[in-house]
Amino acid sequence: MKVSSQGKTTAIVAYITIIGTIIAYFMNLDTKERFASFHIRQAFGINITFYLIGALMGLFDQAFIIGAFYLCFIVLWGYGLITAIKGETREVPFLGPLFQKWFSTIS
């Protein structure tokens, strides 16, 4: 897949917090870059998972559990960001295929 510079920029912006994902979504409304849409879905899924599991982490007072959660999030986020920078469309481990399926309406 040939990646345009606009699509790559939009994909990278998507990984800059949930605000970046929203901005990337609106950046992609006119051009509908497939590469950017792929990464917007991945970033949106990572962010939603972070907030949902983060709410559950509030129930725990164990630094080990909370630290493992943040480490997992950072790995998924970093993997997604690096693949966007490289111009690749690789799904994040474990949840990536689900994000593509669940958020298929984001294009």
N, C-alpha and C positions, 0 to 999 in steps of 0.2 A: 504494500500500500504506500503510495507516494503521499508524503505529509507536507502540507503547505506551512509556511512560517506562521500564518495566522492561526491555523489549527493547532500547531505545536504550542504557541503562546497561550492560547485558550486552555489547552490541556494542562499546562503548568500552573496557570492561575487557579484552576479548579482545586488544586491541592493546598491552597493557602487558606486554611480554615473554612468553615461553612460559608462565611461571607464571600470568599474567593470562589467557592462552588456556585453560589448564586450569581455572582458577577459573570463567571464563565458561561453559565446557562444563557444569560441575556446576550453575551458576546456572540454566542453560537446561534442565536435565533435566526439571523438573516442568512448566514452562509451555510449552515447545516453541515459542518465538517464531520464526517464519520469518525475520524480519529479523535476529535475533541469530544464528541458525544460519548464515545467509549470511555474516555477518562473522566468526564463529568459524572457518568453513572458510577464509576469506581470510587471517585472521591466522595460523592454524595453518600454512597453506602458506607464508606469508612467513617465519615463524620456522623451519620445517624447511629451506627453501631457504637461509636465512641460515646455519644450522649446517652444512649439507652443503657449500655453496660456501666457507664460512669454513674448513672443514677442508682444502679444496683450496688455499686462499690461503696456508696454512702452508708450501706448497712454494715459494712465490715470496718473493723478498727485494727486491721492487721496490715502492717506496712508491706509484708511479703506479698500478700494477695493484691494489694493496690499497685505495688511496684511491678508485678508480673503483668497486670492489666496494661499499665502504661508502656511497658516494654513491647508487648504484643502490638499495641496501637502504633507505636513509633516504627516498628518493623514493617507493618502493612502500609503505613503512610509513606515511609521512605522507599519501599519497593515500587509503589504506584508512581511516586514523583520521579524516581530514576528512570522508569520505563517511559514516562512521558518525555523526559529530557532526551532520551536516546531515540525517540520517535518510534517506539515499539507499542504494540497492543497486546500486552500480556496481562492476564487477569491476576489480581492479588491472590495469594494462596488461600485456600479453604473457602472463602466467602465470595471471591470474584465472580464465579459463574452465577451465583445467586443474585448478586447485585445487577448483573447484566439482564437477568430474567425479571427480577422484581421491578426494576426501574426502566424497563424497555420503552416506556412512553416518553422518556427523556431522549430527545433527538436533536 
